[in-house]
Amino acid sequence: MDYTHLITRREGSVEHVSLNRPDVRNAFNDELIAELTSWAASIRNDPGVRVVVLGGTGKSFCAGADVAWMARTVQYAEEENMRDAAAASWMFGALNTLPVPLIGRIHGAALGGGAGLAAVCDVVVAEERTVFGFTEVKLGILPAVISPFVLAKIGRSAARELFLTGSRFSAMRAMELGLVHAVVVQADLDATINAYVREFLDGGREAIAAAKNLIATVWNQPFDAAVPMTAAALAKRRVSDEGQEGLRAFLEKRKPGWSGP
């Protein structure tokens, strides 16, 4: 499928997708939101994809909302703003629930919705000079649609500081908070991402999807409620074709059939 604001390429079972509005630092508008939502639906139904790398062209990963788009929303009635915000929410949700690992390749700036994109990635690798921020209150608005995903990553205490001040923070601070998993110099960005890709390709595709679902299902459950969920999840994987292949490969001291590209 052809996109106006995205660039996609496939390398084996690895999908690379880049936000492509470099003249506005890859800021969101309604068209980019619609394209990302559509792209996520296509990946969800593509069994040939095992890992996704999400990046941005130009000098920044994503600077948040497009000024021209925000200027239009000033004229919206509350009902129109509801539809607009809901579309963004569904986009973040679609990315968050992809059944394959989503790696964020972050550079330059990840502000507002751009930081929200980092929050829906399973692994985030950031260039050391990247600036992050949930800057919405500086505009008199809220980081509302990204809040479920950001809170799950950084917790309420950090959110109370960063949502309320709208202050910008470094890649190292983002790593301390759990929003970022690796901070590297520019020259090491792709090599670090490739190392994560290799790790993901060594795991079973179905098992990774199940693990993502397990995290979302169990993380805030009390122990008594989690026990039947976790037992059922493990039992299902043990008797699956993929689980049987993985266990037999381990016992036979060989690589499972899915290992590698």
Legacy VTK file of the C-alpha trace (Angstrom):
# vtk DataFile Version 3.0
C-alpha trace
ASCII
DATASET POLYDATA
POINTS 261 float
0.000 0.000 0.000
1.191 3.515 -0.833
1.268 6.134 1.916
1.670 9.904 1.809
3.199 10.398 5.252
4.855 7.028 5.918
7.782 5.188 4.356
7.778 1.420 4.708
10.249 -1.273 3.671
10.521 -4.957 4.397
13.783 -6.774 5.127
12.963 -10.452 5.426
10.531 -10.679 8.311
11.403 -7.211 9.668
9.133 -4.290 8.774
10.609 -0.778 8.901
8.159 2.129 9.049
9.151 5.784 9.277
7.067 8.882 9.861
7.738 11.020 6.816
6.834 14.650 7.389
10.369 15.980 7.956
9.448 19.575 7.124
7.317 19.676 10.301
9.528 17.306 12.329
7.104 14.445 11.668
4.330 16.126 13.630
0.911 14.481 13.723
-2.078 15.529 11.700
-5.294 13.654 10.978
-3.854 12.139 7.791
-0.770 10.715 9.517
-2.962 9.301 12.287
-5.210 7.602 9.718
-2.227 6.168 7.841
-0.594 4.770 10.981
-3.892 3.188 12.002
-4.296 1.596 8.579
-0.680 0.425 8.512
-1.021 -1.178 11.960
-4.096 -3.108 10.772
-2.152 -4.434 7.793
0.718 -5.623 10.010
-1.651 -7.300 12.459
-2.902 -9.514 9.625
0.497 -10.223 8.030
2.039 -13.503 9.241
5.266 -12.708 7.408
6.166 -9.900 9.852
7.990 -10.848 13.048
9.473 -7.503 14.158
8.687 -3.836 13.433
11.098 -0.889 13.697
9.416 2.521 13.984
11.427 5.651 13.217
11.210 9.090 11.666
12.860 10.851 8.744
14.760 14.115 9.041
16.035 15.752 12.204
13.449 14.507 14.704
11.453 11.393 15.456
8.183 13.217 16.175
7.542 16.694 17.560
3.938 16.084 18.619
0.968 17.755 16.950
1.180 19.764 13.745
0.660 23.495 14.313
-1.597 23.791 11.251
-3.699 20.863 12.472
-3.959 22.392 15.947
-5.038 25.684 14.377
-7.972 23.874 12.742
-8.966 22.178 15.991
-9.317 25.574 17.675
-12.442 26.023 15.538
-13.844 22.558 16.340
-16.878 22.093 18.529
-16.487 19.735 21.492
-18.105 16.872 19.559
-15.640 17.302 16.670
-12.757 17.322 19.146
-14.118 14.109 20.659
-14.005 12.366 17.261
-10.544 13.757 16.571
-9.150 12.638 19.928
-10.780 9.213 19.667
-9.107 8.625 16.293
-5.725 9.336 17.877
-6.538 7.047 20.807
-7.393 4.170 18.481
-4.128 4.720 16.587
-2.035 4.473 19.750
-4.063 1.462 20.829
-3.501 -0.264 17.486
0.250 0.223 17.774
0.294 -0.819 21.422
-1.432 -4.125 20.688
0.514 -5.219 17.617
1.156 -8.978 18.002
4.832 -8.520 17.118
7.614 -6.592 18.891
7.648 -2.870 18.111
11.057 -1.204 18.418
11.249 2.583 18.599
14.206 4.199 16.811
14.165 7.620 18.479
16.303 10.635 17.626
16.148 14.417 17.810
12.920 14.994 19.696
9.968 12.952 20.920
7.472 15.447 22.286
3.788 15.131 23.167
2.371 12.440 20.914
5.913 11.593 19.858
6.711 10.616 23.437
3.409 8.726 23.373
4.720 6.707 20.430
7.758 5.795 22.506
5.399 4.600 25.239
3.614 2.131 22.949
6.881 0.591 21.737
8.036 -2.628 23.381
11.676 -1.559 23.184
12.955 1.982 22.670
16.483 2.813 21.539
17.238 6.538 21.708
20.120 8.592 20.410
21.829 10.216 23.396
20.886 13.793 22.464
17.175 13.089 22.066
14.834 15.384 23.994
11.567 14.028 25.404
8.600 15.832 26.884
4.891 15.653 27.655
4.531 19.310 26.837
0.767 19.608 26.344
0.036 21.732 29.442
2.265 24.439 27.974
-0.480 24.772 25.347
-3.309 24.612 27.856
-4.277 21.061 26.868
-3.554 17.546 28.203
-1.518 14.430 27.298
-4.843 12.643 27.559
-4.951 10.084 24.753
-1.402 8.893 25.443
-1.859 8.751 29.224
-2.857 5.050 29.521
0.302 3.991 27.707
2.643 6.470 29.378
1.379 5.666 32.885
1.959 1.964 32.219
5.577 2.781 31.351
6.666 5.471 33.819
4.123 5.214 36.664
2.044 7.829 38.427
4.801 9.563 40.377
6.872 10.490 37.313
3.697 11.407 35.411
2.691 13.825 38.167
5.952 15.663 37.658
6.213 15.502 33.877
2.549 15.881 32.876
2.013 18.808 35.246
5.204 20.718 34.469
5.331 19.915 30.755
9.102 20.076 31.102
11.479 18.481 28.634
13.908 15.794 29.744
16.895 13.907 28.437
17.196 10.449 26.941
19.059 9.301 30.056
16.191 10.496 32.276
13.761 8.720 29.956
15.761 5.523 30.433
15.716 5.926 34.207
11.916 6.200 34.034
11.506 3.102 31.843
10.325 4.993 28.762
13.602 4.171 26.982
15.599 0.938 27.179
18.924 1.896 25.575
20.655 5.246 25.044
23.447 5.245 22.464
25.501 7.552 20.287
24.172 8.136 16.784
26.716 5.779 15.220
25.480 2.880 17.375
21.743 3.410 16.915
21.132 0.886 14.147
23.569 -1.700 15.495
21.780 -1.640 18.845
18.404 -2.008 17.160
19.712 -4.900 15.055
20.857 -6.676 18.218
17.301 -6.432 19.592
15.916 -7.651 16.266
18.112 -10.759 16.442
16.910 -11.464 19.973
13.280 -11.215 18.880
13.851 -13.469 15.878
15.152 -16.154 18.236
11.768 -16.231 19.994
8.609 -17.903 18.752
6.293 -15.472 16.960
3.191 -16.866 18.655
4.903 -16.986 22.042
5.951 -13.341 21.773
2.407 -12.324 20.862
1.113 -14.323 23.833
3.712 -12.725 26.122
2.589 -9.233 25.064
-0.992 -10.182 25.795
0.024 -11.705 29.137
1.656 -8.461 30.260
-1.419 -6.423 29.358
-3.744 -8.886 31.070
-1.843 -9.658 34.271
0.112 -6.553 35.259
-2.576 -4.997 37.494
-4.374 -8.167 38.592
-4.336 -9.426 42.191
-2.478 -12.712 42.644
-5.584 -14.820 43.198
-7.060 -13.608 39.909
-3.761 -13.990 38.065
-3.194 -17.654 39.000
-5.822 -19.191 36.675
-4.879 -16.762 33.901
-1.176 -17.575 34.035
-1.707 -21.314 34.427
-4.029 -21.403 31.417
-1.657 -19.274 29.345
1.323 -21.553 30.049
-0.650 -24.756 29.511
-1.906 -23.477 26.149
1.603 -22.641 24.985
3.040 -25.994 26.103
0.615 -27.965 23.947
0.802 -25.621 20.930
2.779 -26.624 17.838
5.240 -23.807 18.458
5.633 -24.699 22.123
6.170 -28.359 21.297
8.805 -27.454 18.695
10.618 -25.130 21.103
10.690 -27.643 23.942
11.805 -30.487 21.683
14.517 -28.314 20.157
15.809 -27.490 23.631
15.862 -31.145 24.689
17.501 -32.187 21.417
20.089 -29.371 21.657
19.199 -27.804 18.334
17.694 -24.513 17.193
13.911 -24.371 16.767
12.538 -24.135 13.266
11.666 -20.434 13.557
15.110 -19.259 14.747
16.818 -16.666 12.615
15.503 -14.444 9.786
LINES 1 262
261 0 1 2 3 4 5 6 7 8 9 10 11 12 13 14 15 16 17 18 19 20 21 22 23 24 25 26 27 28 29 30 31 32 33 34 35 36 37 38 39 40 41 42 43 44 45 46 47 48 49 50 51 52 53 54 55 56 57 58 59 60 61 62 63 64 65 66 67 68 69 70 71 72 73 74 75 76 77 78 79 80 81 82 83 84 85 86 87 88 89 90 91 92 93 94 95 96 97 98 99 100 101 102 103 104 105 106 107 108 109 110 111 112 113 114 115 116 117 118 119 120 121 122 123 124 125 126 127 128 129 130 131 132 133 134 135 136 137 138 139 140 141 142 143 144 145 146 147 148 149 150 151 152 153 154 155 156 157 158 159 160 161 162 163 164 165 166 167 168 169 170 171 172 173 174 175 176 177 178 179 180 181 182 183 184 185 186 187 188 189 190 191 192 193 194 195 196 197 198 199 200 201 202 203 204 205 206 207 208 209 210 211 212 213 214 215 216 217 218 219 220 221 222 223 224 225 226 227 228 229 230 231 232 233 234 235 236 237 238 239 240 241 242 243 244 245 246 247 248 249 250 251 252 253 254 255 256 257 258 259 260
